[in-house]
Amino acid sequence: MDKSLTFALLLASLALAAFAGWRGARPWQPSRGVRMVPWRFLMTLAGAAAFFLLVHLASLFGRAAPPV
């Protein structure tokens, strides 16, 4: 993957983690029924994906240019 795709995926996973964190922190409403989406688990997965993408982006910026 190139840098722009990695950066876009990093932003998307951070946005998903923030959204899932917001949805998971809302109080439970028994009158609306059961929560069908595990928001806290999705937040954890998106955070782990963001961490791996950040490490991948750092390795892409850390590469030395090939000799000319």
mmCIF file as Biopython writes it, N, C-alpha, C and O atoms, coordinates in Angstrom:
data_model
#
loop_
_atom_site.group_PDB
_atom_site.id
_atom_site.type_symbol
_atom_site.label_atom_id
_atom_site.label_alt_id
_atom_site.label_comp_id
_atom_site.label_asym_id
_atom_site.label_entity_id
_atom_site.label_seq_id
_atom_site.pdbx_PDB_ins_code
_atom_site.Cartn_x
_atom_site.Cartn_y
_atom_site.Cartn_z
_atom_site.occupancy
_atom_site.B_iso_or_equiv
_atom_site.auth_seq_id
_atom_site.auth_asym_id
_atom_site.pdbx_PDB_model_num
ATOM 1   N N  . MET A ? 1  ? 0.838   -1.180 0.000  1.0 0.0 1  A 1 
ATOM 2   C CA . MET A ? 1  ? 0.000   0.000  0.000  1.0 0.0 1  A 1 
ATOM 3   C C  . MET A ? 1  ? 0.879   1.239  0.000  1.0 0.0 1  A 1 
ATOM 4   O O  . MET A ? 1  ? 1.958   1.263  0.592  1.0 0.0 1  A 1 
ATOM 5   N N  . ASP A ? 2  ? 0.391   2.259  -0.676 1.0 0.0 2  A 1 
ATOM 6   C CA . ASP A ? 2  ? 1.146   3.503  -0.674 1.0 0.0 2  A 1 
ATOM 7   C C  . ASP A ? 2  ? 0.717   4.379  0.504  1.0 0.0 2  A 1 
ATOM 8   O O  . ASP A ? 2  ? -0.181  4.025  1.269  1.0 0.0 2  A 1 
ATOM 9   N N  . LYS A ? 3  ? 1.374   5.518  0.628  1.0 0.0 3  A 1 
ATOM 10  C CA . LYS A ? 3  ? 1.150   6.367  1.798  1.0 0.0 3  A 1 
ATOM 11  C C  . LYS A ? 3  ? -0.247  6.967  1.829  1.0 0.0 3  A 1 
ATOM 12  O O  . LYS A ? 3  ? -0.853  7.063  2.896  1.0 0.0 3  A 1 
ATOM 13  N N  . SER A ? 4  ? -0.764  7.370  0.684  1.0 0.0 4  A 1 
ATOM 14  C CA . SER A ? 4  ? -2.070  8.025  0.679  1.0 0.0 4  A 1 
ATOM 15  C C  . SER A ? 4  ? -3.192  7.046  1.044  1.0 0.0 4  A 1 
ATOM 16  O O  . SER A ? 4  ? -4.110  7.415  1.777  1.0 0.0 4  A 1 
ATOM 17  N N  . LEU A ? 5  ? -3.133  5.823  0.553  1.0 0.0 5  A 1 
ATOM 18  C CA . LEU A ? 5  ? -4.139  4.831  0.901  1.0 0.0 5  A 1 
ATOM 19  C C  . LEU A ? 5  ? -4.057  4.463  2.378  1.0 0.0 5  A 1 
ATOM 20  O O  . LEU A ? 5  ? -5.085  4.316  3.039  1.0 0.0 5  A 1 
ATOM 21  N N  . THR A ? 6  ? -2.858  4.316  2.890  1.0 0.0 6  A 1 
ATOM 22  C CA . THR A ? 6  ? -2.679  3.995  4.299  1.0 0.0 6  A 1 
ATOM 23  C C  . THR A ? 6  ? -3.204  5.124  5.183  1.0 0.0 6  A 1 
ATOM 24  O O  . THR A ? 6  ? -3.844  4.876  6.204  1.0 0.0 6  A 1 
ATOM 25  N N  . PHE A ? 7  ? -2.928  6.362  4.786  1.0 0.0 7  A 1 
ATOM 26  C CA . PHE A ? 7  ? -3.401  7.501  5.566  1.0 0.0 7  A 1 
ATOM 27  C C  . PHE A ? 7  ? -4.929  7.596  5.527  1.0 0.0 7  A 1 
ATOM 28  O O  . PHE A ? 7  ? -5.551  7.908  6.542  1.0 0.0 7  A 1 
ATOM 29  N N  . ALA A ? 8  ? -5.535  7.334  4.375  1.0 0.0 8  A 1 
ATOM 30  C CA . ALA A ? 8  ? -6.997  7.365  4.264  1.0 0.0 8  A 1 
ATOM 31  C C  . ALA A ? 8  ? -7.631  6.268  5.126  1.0 0.0 8  A 1 
ATOM 32  O O  . ALA A ? 8  ? -8.629  6.514  5.804  1.0 0.0 8  A 1 
ATOM 33  N N  . LEU A ? 9  ? -7.063  5.072  5.102  1.0 0.0 9  A 1 
ATOM 34  C CA . LEU A ? 9  ? -7.575  3.991  5.939  1.0 0.0 9  A 1 
ATOM 35  C C  . LEU A ? 9  ? -7.390  4.291  7.422  1.0 0.0 9  A 1 
ATOM 36  O O  . LEU A ? 9  ? -8.231  3.927  8.245  1.0 0.0 9  A 1 
ATOM 37  N N  . LEU A ? 10 ? -6.291  4.953  7.759  1.0 0.0 10 A 1 
ATOM 38  C CA . LEU A ? 10 ? -6.052  5.352  9.150  1.0 0.0 10 A 1 
ATOM 39  C C  . LEU A ? 10 ? -7.110  6.343  9.613  1.0 0.0 10 A 1 
ATOM 40  O O  . LEU A ? 10 ? -7.641  6.207  10.715 1.0 0.0 10 A 1 
ATOM 41  N N  . LEU A ? 11 ? -7.424  7.336  8.790  1.0 0.0 11 A 1 
ATOM 42  C CA . LEU A ? 11 ? -8.451  8.306  9.148  1.0 0.0 11 A 1 
ATOM 43  C C  . LEU A ? 11 ? -9.824  7.641  9.265  1.0 0.0 11 A 1 
ATOM 44  O O  . LEU A ? 11 ? -10.601 7.966  10.163 1.0 0.0 11 A 1 
ATOM 45  N N  . ALA A ? 12 ? -10.120 6.713  8.356  1.0 0.0 12 A 1 
ATOM 46  C CA . ALA A ? 12 ? -11.407 6.017  8.403  1.0 0.0 12 A 1 
ATOM 47  C C  . ALA A ? 12 ? -11.526 5.159  9.663  1.0 0.0 12 A 1 
ATOM 48  O O  . ALA A ? 12 ? -12.584 5.127  10.293 1.0 0.0 12 A 1 
ATOM 49  N N  . SER A ? 13 ? -10.462 4.474  10.029 1.0 0.0 13 A 1 
ATOM 50  C CA . SER A ? 13 ? -10.528 3.633  11.229 1.0 0.0 13 A 1 
ATOM 51  C C  . SER A ? 13 ? -10.593 4.482  12.496 1.0 0.0 13 A 1 
ATOM 52  O O  . SER A ? 13 ? -11.245 4.085  13.462 1.0 0.0 13 A 1 
ATOM 53  N N  . LEU A ? 14 ? -9.936  5.635  12.513 1.0 0.0 14 A 1 
ATOM 54  C CA . LEU A ? 14 ? -10.049 6.521  13.666 1.0 0.0 14 A 1 
ATOM 55  C C  . LEU A ? 14 ? -11.460 7.100  13.776 1.0 0.0 14 A 1 
ATOM 56  O O  . LEU A ? 14 ? -11.992 7.250  14.876 1.0 0.0 14 A 1 
ATOM 57  N N  . ALA A ? 15 ? -12.060 7.424  12.632 1.0 0.0 15 A 1 
ATOM 58  C CA . ALA A ? 15 ? -13.434 7.932  12.651 1.0 0.0 15 A 1 
ATOM 59  C C  . ALA A ? 15 ? -14.398 6.849  13.130 1.0 0.0 15 A 1 
ATOM 60  O O  . ALA A ? 15 ? -15.313 7.130  13.904 1.0 0.0 15 A 1 
ATOM 61  N N  . LEU A ? 16 ? -14.198 5.614  12.672 1.0 0.0 16 A 1 
ATOM 62  C CA . LEU A ? 16 ? -15.049 4.515  13.121 1.0 0.0 16 A 1 
ATOM 63  C C  . LEU A ? 16 ? -14.871 4.264  14.614 1.0 0.0 16 A 1 
ATOM 64  O O  . LEU A ? 16 ? -15.847 3.999  15.317 1.0 0.0 16 A 1 
ATOM 65  N N  . ALA A ? 17 ? -13.642 4.345  15.103 1.0 0.0 17 A 1 
ATOM 66  C CA . ALA A ? 17 ? -13.398 4.136  16.529 1.0 0.0 17 A 1 
ATOM 67  C C  . ALA A ? 17 ? -14.066 5.230  17.365 1.0 0.0 17 A 1 
ATOM 68  O O  . ALA A ? 17 ? -14.636 4.948  18.419 1.0 0.0 17 A 1 
ATOM 69  N N  . ALA A ? 18 ? -13.995 6.472  16.894 1.0 0.0 18 A 1 
ATOM 70  C CA . ALA A ? 18 ? -14.632 7.566  17.627 1.0 0.0 18 A 1 
ATOM 71  C C  . ALA A ? 18 ? -16.153 7.423  17.609 1.0 0.0 18 A 1 
ATOM 72  O O  . ALA A ? 18 ? -16.806 7.624  18.633 1.0 0.0 18 A 1 
ATOM 73  N N  . PHE A ? 19 ? -16.714 7.078  16.460 1.0 0.0 19 A 1 
ATOM 74  C CA . PHE A ? 19 ? -18.162 6.911  16.361 1.0 0.0 19 A 1 
ATOM 75  C C  . PHE A ? 19 ? -18.645 5.745  17.214 1.0 0.0 19 A 1 
ATOM 76  O O  . PHE A ? 19 ? -19.650 5.858  17.917 1.0 0.0 19 A 1 
ATOM 77  N N  . ALA A ? 20 ? -17.931 4.630  17.152 1.0 0.0 20 A 1 
ATOM 78  C CA . ALA A ? 20 ? -18.322 3.471  17.941 1.0 0.0 20 A 1 
ATOM 79  C C  . ALA A ? 20 ? -18.150 3.743  19.435 1.0 0.0 20 A 1 
ATOM 80  O O  . ALA A ? 20 ? -18.938 3.251  20.242 1.0 0.0 20 A 1 
ATOM 81  N N  . GLY A ? 21 ? -17.143 4.511  19.809 1.0 0.0 21 A 1 
ATOM 82  C CA . GLY A ? 21 ? -16.975 4.884  21.211 1.0 0.0 21 A 1 
ATOM 83  C C  . GLY A ? 21 ? -18.113 5.755  21.704 1.0 0.0 21 A 1 
ATOM 84  O O  . GLY A ? 21 ? -18.576 5.608  22.835 1.0 0.0 21 A 1 
ATOM 85  N N  . TRP A ? 22 ? -18.566 6.669  20.843 1.0 0.0 22 A 1 
ATOM 86  C CA . TRP A ? 22 ? -19.688 7.521  21.214 1.0 0.0 22 A 1 
ATOM 87  C C  . TRP A ? 22 ? -20.966 6.702  21.353 1.0 0.0 22 A 1 
ATOM 88  O O  . TRP A ? 22 ? -21.725 6.882  22.305 1.0 0.0 22 A 1 
ATOM 89  N N  . ARG A ? 23 ? -21.200 5.798  20.397 1.0 0.0 23 A 1 
ATOM 90  C CA . ARG A ? 23 ? -22.409 4.980  20.444 1.0 0.0 23 A 1 
ATOM 91  C C  . ARG A ? 23 ? -22.368 3.984  21.609 1.0 0.0 23 A 1 
ATOM 92  O O  . ARG A ? 23 ? -23.400 3.705  22.219 1.0 0.0 23 A 1 
ATOM 93  N N  . GLY A ? 24 ? -21.207 3.458  21.913 1.0 0.0 24 A 1 
ATOM 94  C CA . GLY A ? 24 ? -21.090 2.504  23.009 1.0 0.0 24 A 1 
ATOM 95  C C  . GLY A ? 24 ? -21.210 3.135  24.376 1.0 0.0 24 A 1 
ATOM 96  O O  . GLY A ? 24 ? -21.550 2.451  25.341 1.0 0.0 24 A 1 
ATOM 97  N N  . ALA A ? 25 ? -20.939 4.428  24.481 1.0 0.0 25 A 1 
ATOM 98  C CA . ALA A ? 25 ? -20.999 5.114  25.770 1.0 0.0 25 A 1 
ATOM 99  C C  . ALA A ? 25 ? -22.395 5.627  26.097 1.0 0.0 25 A 1 
ATOM 100 O O  . ALA A ? 25 ? -22.644 6.073  27.217 1.0 0.0 25 A 1 
ATOM 101 N N  . ARG A ? 26 ? -23.302 5.568  25.136 1.0 0.0 26 A 1 
ATOM 102 C CA . ARG A ? 26 ? -24.663 6.038  25.392 1.0 0.0 26 A 1 
ATOM 103 C C  . ARG A ? 26 ? -25.361 5.080  26.360 1.0 0.0 26 A 1 
ATOM 104 O O  . ARG A ? 26 ? -25.103 3.877  26.336 1.0 0.0 26 A 1 
ATOM 105 N N  . PRO A ? 27 ? -26.240 5.609  27.206 1.0 0.0 27 A 1 
ATOM 106 C CA . PRO A ? 27 ? -26.921 4.740  28.172 1.0 0.0 27 A 1 
ATOM 107 C C  . PRO A ? 27 ? -27.870 3.763  27.476 1.0 0.0 27 A 1 
ATOM 108 O O  . PRO A ? 27 ? -28.427 4.053  26.418 1.0 0.0 27 A 1 
ATOM 109 N N  . TRP A ? 28 ? -28.033 2.614  28.095 1.0 0.0 28 A 1 
ATOM 110 C CA . TRP A ? 28 ? -28.891 1.575  27.540 1.0 0.0 28 A 1 
ATOM 111 C C  . TRP A ? 28 ? -30.342 1.950  27.748 1.0 0.0 28 A 1 
ATOM 112 O O  . TRP A ? 28 ? -30.724 2.407  28.826 1.0 0.0 28 A 1 
ATOM 113 N N  . GLN A ? 29 ? -31.157 1.758  26.713 1.0 0.0 29 A 1 
ATOM 114 C CA . GLN A ? 29 ? -32.581 2.077  26.789 1.0 0.0 29 A 1 
ATOM 115 C C  . GLN A ? 29 ? -33.374 0.788  26.614 1.0 0.0 29 A 1 
ATOM 116 O O  . GLN A ? 29 ? -33.546 0.320  25.488 1.0 0.0 29 A 1 
ATOM 117 N N  . PRO A ? 30 ? -33.858 0.211  27.700 1.0 0.0 30 A 1 
ATOM 118 C CA . PRO A ? 30 ? -34.579 -1.060 27.593 1.0 0.0 30 A 1 
ATOM 119 C C  . PRO A ? 30 ? -35.868 -0.955 26.786 1.0 0.0 30 A 1 
ATOM 120 O O  . PRO A ? 30 ? -36.328 -1.953 26.232 1.0 0.0 30 A 1 
ATOM 121 N N  . SER A ? 31 ? -36.456 0.230  26.711 1.0 0.0 31 A 1 
ATOM 122 C CA . SER A ? 31 ? -37.707 0.379  25.959 1.0 0.0 31 A 1 
ATOM 123 C C  . SER A ? 31 ? -37.494 0.227  24.456 1.0 0.0 31 A 1 
ATOM 124 O O  . SER A ? 31 ? -38.437 -0.092 23.732 1.0 0.0 31 A 1 
ATOM 125 N N  . ARG A ? 32 ? -36.277 0.450  23.977 1.0 0.0 32 A 1 
ATOM 126 C CA . ARG A ? 32 ? -35.984 0.326  22.552 1.0 0.0 32 A 1 
ATOM 127 C C  . ARG A ? 32 ? -35.543 -1.078 22.164 1.0 0.0 32 A 1 
ATOM 128 O O  . ARG A ? 32 ? -35.382 -1.363 20.978 1.0 0.0 32 A 1 
ATOM 129 N N  . GLY A ? 33 ? -35.350 -1.943 23.120 1.0 0.0 33 A 1 
ATOM 130 C CA . GLY A ? 33 ? -34.961 -3.314 22.828 1.0 0.0 33 A 1 
ATOM 131 C C  . GLY A ? 33 ? -33.482 -3.549 23.036 1.0 0.0 33 A 1 
ATOM 132 O O  . GLY A ? 33 ? -32.783 -2.756 23.666 1.0 0.0 33 A 1 
ATOM 133 N N  . VAL A ? 34 ? -33.032 -4.645 22.495 1.0 0.0 34 A 1 
ATOM 134 C CA . VAL A ? 34 ? -31.656 -5.084 22.683 1.0 0.0 34 A 1 
ATOM 135 C C  . VAL A ? 34 ? -30.751 -4.378 21.668 1.0 0.0 34 A 1 
ATOM 136 O O  . VAL A ? 34 ? -31.148 -4.125 20.531 1.0 0.0 34 A 1 
ATOM 137 N N  . ARG A ? 35 ? -29.541 -4.069 22.099 1.0 0.0 35 A 1 
ATOM 138 C CA . ARG A ? 35 ? -28.548 -3.530 21.165 1.0 0.0 35 A 1 
ATOM 139 C C  . ARG A ? 35 ? -28.048 -4.662 20.276 1.0 0.0 35 A 1 
ATOM 140 O O  . ARG A ? 35 ? -27.554 -5.675 20.770 1.0 0.0 35 A 1 
ATOM 141 N N  . MET A ? 36 ? -28.175 -4.488 18.985 1.0 0.0 36 A 1 
ATOM 142 C CA . MET A ? 36 ? -27.760 -5.537 18.055 1.0 0.0 36 A 1 
ATOM 143 C C  . MET A ? 36 ? -26.328 -5.353 17.563 1.0 0.0 36 A 1 
ATOM 144 O O  . MET A ? 36 ? -25.742 -6.275 16.997 1.0 0.0 36 A 1 
ATOM 145 N N  . VAL A ? 37 ? -25.768 -4.174 17.775 1.0 0.0 37 A 1 
ATOM 146 C CA . VAL A ? 37 ? -24.399 -3.889 17.320 1.0 0.0 37 A 1 
ATOM 147 C C  . VAL A ? 37 ? -23.499 -3.780 18.534 1.0 0.0 37 A 1 
ATOM 148 O O  . VAL A ? 37 ? -23.772 -2.981 19.429 1.0 0.0 37 A 1 
ATOM 149 N N  . PRO A ? 38 ? -22.420 -4.570 18.589 1.0 0.0 38 A 1 
ATOM 150 C CA . PRO A ? 38 ? -21.497 -4.491 19.729 1.0 0.0 38 A 1 
ATOM 151 C C  . PRO A ? 38 ? -20.537 -3.305 19.562 1.0 0.0 38 A 1 
ATOM 152 O O  . PRO A ? 38 ? -19.416 -3.479 19.085 1.0 0.0 38 A 1 
ATOM 153 N N  . TRP A ? 39 ? -20.970 -2.113 19.950 1.0 0.0 39 A 1 
ATOM 154 C CA . TRP A ? 39 ? -20.210 -0.900 19.669 1.0 0.0 39 A 1 
ATOM 155 C C  . TRP A ? 39 ? -18.856 -0.869 20.357 1.0 0.0 39 A 1 
ATOM 156 O O  . TRP A ? 39 ? -17.885 -0.388 19.774 1.0 0.0 39 A 1 
ATOM 157 N N  . ARG A ? 40 ? -18.768 -1.364 21.570 1.0 0.0 40 A 1 
ATOM 158 C CA . ARG A ? 40 ? -17.476 -1.330 22.271 1.0 0.0 40 A 1 
ATOM 159 C C  . ARG A ? 40 ? -16.465 -2.270 21.631 1.0 0.0 40 A 1 
ATOM 160 O O  . ARG A ? 40 ? -15.274 -1.966 21.573 1.0 0.0 40 A 1 
ATOM 161 N N  . PHE A ? 41 ? -16.945 -3.409 21.153 1.0 0.0 41 A 1 
ATOM 162 C CA . PHE A ? 41 ? -16.050 -4.338 20.461 1.0 0.0 41 A 1 
ATOM 163 C C  . PHE A ? 41 ? -15.589 -3.738 19.128 1.0 0.0 41 A 1 
ATOM 164 O O  . PHE A ? 41 ? -14.423 -3.871 18.757 1.0 0.0 41 A 1 
ATOM 165 N N  . LEU A ? 42 ? -16.498 -3.085 18.416 1.0 0.0 42 A 1 
ATOM 166 C CA . LEU A ? 42 ? -16.115 -2.420 17.164 1.0 0.0 42 A 1 
ATOM 167 C C  . LEU A ? 42 ? -15.123 -1.289 17.412 1.0 0.0 42 A 1 
ATOM 168 O O  . LEU A ? 42 ? -14.219 -1.067 16.607 1.0 0.0 42 A 1 
ATOM 169 N N  . MET A ? 43 ? -15.289 -0.579 18.518 1.0 0.0 43 A 1 
ATOM 170 C CA . MET A ? 43 ? -14.345 0.473  18.867 1.0 0.0 43 A 1 
ATOM 171 C C  . MET A ? 43 ? -12.956 -0.113 19.114 1.0 0.0 43 A 1 
ATOM 172 O O  . MET A ? 43 ? -11.952 0.454  18.686 1.0 0.0 43 A 1 
ATOM 173 N N  . THR A ? 44 ? -12.906 -1.241 19.801 1.0 0.0 44 A 1 
ATOM 174 C CA . THR A ? 44 ? -11.622 -1.888 20.075 1.0 0.0 44 A 1 
ATOM 175 C C  . THR A ? 44 ? -10.970 -2.381 18.785 1.0 0.0 44 A 1 
ATOM 176 O O  . THR A ? 44 ? -9.765  -2.212 18.596 1.0 0.0 44 A 1 
ATOM 177 N N  . LEU A ? 45 ? -11.755 -2.989 17.901 1.0 0.0 45 A 1 
ATOM 178 C CA . LEU A ? 45 ? -11.201 -3.456 16.628 1.0 0.0 45 A 1 
ATOM 179 C C  . LEU A ? 45 ? -10.708 -2.307 15.763 1.0 0.0 45 A 1 
ATOM 180 O O  . LEU A ? 45 ? -9.641  -2.399 15.156 1.0 0.0 45 A 1 
ATOM 181 N N  . ALA A ? 46 ? -11.477 -1.227 15.702 1.0 0.0 46 A 1 
ATOM 182 C CA . ALA A ? 46 ? -11.064 -0.075 14.907 1.0 0.0 46 A 1 
ATOM 183 C C  . ALA A ? 46 ? -9.820  0.585  15.504 1.0 0.0 46 A 1 
ATOM 184 O O  . ALA A ? 46 ? -8.958  1.061  14.765 1.0 0.0 46 A 1 
ATOM 185 N N  . GLY A ? 47 ? -9.721  0.615  16.818 1.0 0.0 47 A 1 
ATOM 186 C CA . GLY A ? 47 ? -8.520  1.160  17.459 1.0 0.0 47 A 1 
ATOM 187 C C  . GLY A ? 47 ? -7.291  0.312  17.186 1.0 0.0 47 A 1 
ATOM 188 O O  . GLY A ? 47 ? -6.202  0.844  16.969 1.0 0.0 47 A 1 
ATOM 189 N N  . ALA A ? 48 ? -7.459  -1.007 17.195 1.0 0.0 48 A 1 
ATOM 190 C CA . ALA A ? 48 ? -6.325  -1.889 16.874 1.0 0.0 48 A 1 
ATOM 191 C C  . ALA A ? 48 ? -5.920  -1.731 15.414 1.0 0.0 48 A 1 
ATOM 192 O O  . ALA A ? 48 ? -4.730  -1.715 15.101 1.0 0.0 48 A 1 
ATOM 193 N N  . ALA A ? 49 ? -6.893  -1.617 14.522 1.0 0.0 49 A 1 
ATOM 194 C CA . ALA A ? 49 ? -6.581  -1.406 13.106 1.0 0.0 49 A 1 
ATOM 195 C C  . ALA A ? 49 ? -5.867  -0.075 12.908 1.0 0.0 49 A 1 
ATOM 196 O O  . ALA A ? 49 ? -4.931  0.016  12.113 1.0 0.0 49 A 1 
ATOM 197 N N  . ALA A ? 50 ? -6.304  0.963  13.630 1.0 0.0 50 A 1 
ATOM 198 C CA . ALA A ? 50 ? -5.641  2.264  13.538 1.0 0.0 50 A 1 
ATOM 199 C C  . ALA A ? 50 ? -4.201  2.184  14.032 1.0 0.0 50 A 1 
ATOM 200 O O  . ALA A ? 50 ? -3.310  2.813  13.461 1.0 0.0 50 A 1 
ATOM 201 N N  . PHE A ? 51 ? -3.973  1.416  15.082 1.0 0.0 51 A 1 
ATOM 202 C CA . PHE A ? 51 ? -2.603  1.257  15.586 1.0 0.0 51 A 1 
ATOM 203 C C  . PHE A ? 51 ? -1.713  0.588  14.552 1.0 0.0 51 A 1 
ATOM 204 O O  . PHE A ? 51 ? -0.595  1.041  14.306 1.0 0.0 51 A 1 
ATOM 205 N N  . PHE A ? 52 ? -2.205  -0.495 13.940 1.0 0.0 52 A 1 
ATOM 206 C CA . PHE A ? 52 ? -1.405  -1.186 12.927 1.0 0.0 52 A 1 
ATOM 207 C C  . PHE A ? 52 ? -1.178  -0.310 11.696 1.0 0.0 52 A 1 
ATOM 208 O O  . PHE A ? 52 ? -0.099  -0.342 11.105 1.0 0.0 52 A 1 
ATOM 209 N N  . LEU A ? 53 ? -2.171  0.458  11.312 1.0 0.0 53 A 1 
ATOM 210 C CA . LEU A ? 53 ? -2.002  1.362  10.171 1.0 0.0 53 A 1 
ATOM 211 C C  . LEU A ? 53 ? -1.023  2.482  10.499 1.0 0.0 53 A 1 
ATOM 212 O O  . LEU A ? 53 ? -0.268  2.921  9.631  1.0 0.0 53 A 1 
ATOM 213 N N  . LEU A ? 54 ? -1.030  2.944  11.738 1.0 0.0 54 A 1 
ATOM 214 C CA . LEU A ? 54 ? -0.069  3.972  12.141 1.0 0.0 54 A 1 
ATOM 215 C C  . LEU A ? 54 ? 1.356   3.435  12.113 1.0 0.0 54 A 1 
ATOM 216 O O  . LEU A ? 54 ? 2.275   4.134  11.685 1.0 0.0 54 A 1 
ATOM 217 N N  . VAL A ? 55 ? 1.543   2.218  12.560 1.0 0.0 55 A 1 
ATOM 218 C CA . VAL A ? 55 ? 2.869   1.590  12.500 1.0 0.0 55 A 1 
ATOM 219 C C  . VAL A ? 55 ? 3.297   1.394  11.049 1.0 0.0 55 A 1 
ATOM 220 O O  . VAL A ? 55 ? 4.460   1.607  10.706 1.0 0.0 55 A 1 
ATOM 221 N N  . HIS A ? 56 ? 2.357   0.990  10.200 1.0 0.0 56 A 1 
ATOM 222 C CA . HIS A ? 56 ? 2.670   0.799  8.784  1.0 0.0 56 A 1 
ATOM 223 C C  . HIS A ? 56 ? 3.025   2.139  8.133  1.0 0.0 56 A 1 
ATOM 224 O O  . HIS A ? 56 ? 3.949   2.209  7.323  1.0 0.0 56 A 1 
ATOM 225 N N  . LEU A ? 57 ? 2.301   3.194  8.483  1.0 0.0 57 A 1 
ATOM 226 C CA . LEU A ? 57 ? 2.596   4.513  7.930  1.0 0.0 57 A 1 
ATOM 227 C C  . LEU A ? 57 ? 3.963   5.001  8.392  1.0 0.0 57 A 1 
ATOM 228 O O  . LEU A ? 57 ? 4.704   5.608  7.618  1.0 0.0 57 A 1 
ATOM 229 N N  . ALA A ? 58 ? 4.296   4.737  9.650  1.0 0.0 58 A 1 
ATOM 230 C CA . ALA A ? 58 ? 5.618   5.129  10.155 1.0 0.0 58 A 1 
ATOM 231 C C  . ALA A ? 58 ? 6.724   4.366  9.438  1.0 0.0 58 A 1 
ATOM 232 O O  . ALA A ? 58 ? 7.792   4.921  9.177  1.0 0.0 58 A 1 
ATOM 233 N N  . SER A ? 59 ? 6.480   3.102  9.120  1.0 0.0 59 A 1 
ATOM 234 C CA . SER A ? 59 ? 7.509   2.352  8.393  1.0 0.0 59 A 1 
ATOM 235 C C  . SER A ? 59 ? 7.638   2.843  6.960  1.0 0.0 59 A 1 
ATOM 236 O O  . SER A ? 59 ? 8.727   2.803  6.386  1.0 0.0 59 A 1 
ATOM 237 N N  . LEU A ? 60 ? 6.528   3.311  6.370  1.0 0.0 60 A 1 
ATOM 238 C CA . LEU A ? 60 ? 6.614   3.851  5.011  1.0 0.0 60 A 1 
ATOM 239 C C  . LEU A ? 60 ? 7.398   5.164  4.993  1.0 0.0 60 A 1 
ATOM 240 O O  . LEU A ? 60 ? 8.165   5.412  4.062  1.0 0.0 60 A 1 
ATOM 241 N N  . PHE A ? 61 ? 7.213   6.008  6.014  1.0 0.0 61 A 1 
ATOM 242 C CA . PHE A ? 61 ? 7.965   7.259  6.066  1.0 0.0 61 A 1 
ATOM 243 C C  . PHE A ? 61 ? 9.405   7.041  6.502  1.0 0.0 61 A 1 
ATOM 244 O O  . PHE A ? 61 ? 10.255  7.895  6.252  1.0 0.0 61 A 1 
ATOM 245 N N  . GLY A ? 62 ? 9.695   5.930  7.142  1.0 0.0 62 A 1 
ATOM 246 C CA . GLY A ? 62 ? 11.037  5.673  7.627  1.0 0.0 62 A 1 
ATOM 247 C C  . GLY A ? 62 ? 11.960  5.031  6.616  1.0 0.0 62 A 1 
ATOM 248 O O  . GLY A ? 62 ? 13.161  4.908  6.858  1.0 0.0 62 A 1 
ATOM 249 N N  . ARG A ? 63 ? 11.410  4.619  5.482  1.0 0.0 63 A 1 
ATOM 250 C CA . ARG A ? 63 ? 12.253  3.967  4.474  1.0 0.0 63 A 1 
ATOM 251 C C  . ARG A ? 63 ? 13.214  4.964  3.841  1.0 0.0 63 A 1 
ATOM 252 O O  . ARG A ? 63 ? 12.879  6.125  3.602  1.0 0.0 63 A 1 
ATOM 253 N N  . ALA A ? 64 ? 14.400  4.478  3.584  1.0 0.0 64 A 1 
ATOM 254 C CA . ALA A ? 64 ? 15.386  5.308  2.905  1.0 0.0 64 A 1 
ATOM 255 C C  . ALA A ? 64 ? 15.126  5.260  1.413  1.0 0.0 64 A 1 
ATOM 256 O O  . ALA A ? 64 ? 14.617  4.271  0.885  1.0 0.0 64 A 1 
ATOM 257 N N  . ALA A ? 65 ? 15.480  6.334  0.747  1.0 0.0 65 A 1 
ATOM 258 C CA . ALA A ? 65 ? 15.294  6.383  -0.700 1.0 0.0 65 A 1 
ATOM 259 C C  . ALA A ? 65 ? 16.296  5.433  -1.366 1.0 0.0 65 A 1 
ATOM 260 O O  . ALA A ? 65 ? 17.426  5.290  -0.899 1.0 0.0 65 A 1 
ATOM 261 N N  . PRO A ? 66 ? 15.878  4.787  -2.456 1.0 0.0 66 A 1 
ATOM 262 C CA . PRO A ? 66 ? 16.816  3.885  -3.129 1.0 0.0 66 A 1 
ATOM 263 C C  . PRO A ? 66 ? 17.983  4.671  -3.721 1.0 0.0 66 A 1 
ATOM 264 O O  . PRO A ? 66 ? 17.814  5.819  -4.134 1.0 0.0 66 A 1 
ATOM 265 N N  . PRO A ? 67 ? 19.157  4.060  -3.763 1.0 0.0 67 A 1 
ATOM 266 C CA . PRO A ? 67 ? 20.328  4.761  -4.312 1.0 0.0 67 A 1 
ATOM 267 C C  . PRO A ? 67 ? 20.154  5.048  -5.799 1.0 0.0 67 A 1 
ATOM 268 O O  . PRO A ? 67 ? 19.556  4.269  -6.541 1.0 0.0 67 A 1 
ATOM 269 N N  . VAL A ? 68 ? 20.689  6.176  -6.200 1.0 0.0 68 A 1 
ATOM 270 C CA . VAL A ? 68 ? 20.550  6.603  -7.602 1.0 0.0 68 A 1 
ATOM 271 C C  . VAL A ? 68 ? 21.724  6.141  -8.407 1.0 0.0 68 A 1 
ATOM 272 O O  . VAL A ? 68 ? 21.789  6.403  -9.608 1.0 0.0 68 A 1 
#
